[in-house]
Each structure stands twice: as structure tokens, then as C-alpha cells.
């Protein structure tokens, strides 16, 4: 009998390439150990802050294929029901599912703080879980993908969207420009009732 662990209280794991925000990823009713292992390995590689399952088959929890041993590097939570699922305050839930009204992944603005959840190998996200989702996204393919593959695509798209990379050239064979160094902006001046003050500075 699985029990839900207490939510972590320490700092979350930073993402690679100075990606803003944090994310977690998981799956509902996953039944194959290799798929869960592959998803966890990709989550570890892409810098996920946590991973999770909901109503997973006990056999899937063997996590075969996770050669990175992700659970030694990031928290992995196993919830038996949708009602047990607990996410950090302000963390949006993004369902990955092939639905007509879902947003295509290339057009989706990734939330800074979110958790992505994928459906089972032979099925779709449950109505209860879809009801909890703040967004539903689809990967534009001709047919459904393996759970671990779909998760890796979503995490890569997030990295491309929120990571700090040099712009991709338009023409084939063009050498990418070097990434410009980050420059700290000047403080913004705000006007309050007591007169002007600089944003970020205390009164004293």
C-alpha cells in the first residue's frame, strides 16, 4: 500500500541554461516500468524540480530504464488518487492530451511554475484530472506517442521557450550569432503618494 510523502520544504532543483521558473512532470495510470523509467530519466536530464505519478500500476514503480536514478536527484511523489495530488502554491497543472480543444504545443506559452501530466499508455487523462488542469496541450502528431517520448518533447519545448539561447538562424547553413551577455537594467522609478521612489529600495 503506497502512501503519499510529505511535500518537500527545501529549495527546488535549478533548471539548466538559466531557465526561468521551475517545473515538475508526471503521468496518470502509467503501467509500464520502462515508460516511467524513461520519463524520470528525461525529467532528470532536463532539470525537473520534481516528478510524480497518479494511480500508477505497482509494476511501473520498478522504474526500469532509469539509468540516471532520478529519485536520487529529485523528489518523486506517488499519489494513489487525483484528490491526493498536492502541488506547490501558484503551480499550474498542464495536461498533455490529444483533444480537439487543446492548444498545440508550439503555440503554448509555458507557465513559469507548472507541472505537466501525461495520460496512460492505452487511454486518456481521466475526467477528474482534466478538471484540475489549468491548461491542456497537445503535441501535433498523426498519432499518439510513447509516454516517455511525449514527456521529453514537452520538456524540450519548455527549455527552448524559457531558456536563454542565441537566436536560431533563419537560413540553412547560417552560423548562429553568439549569445549576448546579460545586462542588468536600470532601476525603474515609480511615483507614489509620498513622492518618487526607486523600485526595489526600502524607505529608511
CORLIN-V822638 format. One record per run of one state. SS is the DSSP state (H for helix, E for strand, C for the rest). FROM is the first residue (numbers start at 1). TO is the last residue. Records with the same first field share a line. If there is no record, write none. Layout:
SS = FROM-TO + FROM-TO
This chain:
C = 1-15 + 19-21 + 29-32 + 46-49 + 55-57 + 63-69 + 73-74 + 80-81 + 85-91 + 97-102 + 108-112 + 119-126 + 133-134 + 139-146 + 163-188 + 193-194 + 199-204
H = 16-18 + 33-45 + 58-62 + 70-72 + 82-84 + 105-107 + 127-132 + 147-162
E = 22-28 + 50-54 + 75-79 + 92-96 + 103-104 + 113-118 + 135-138 + 189-192 + 195-198
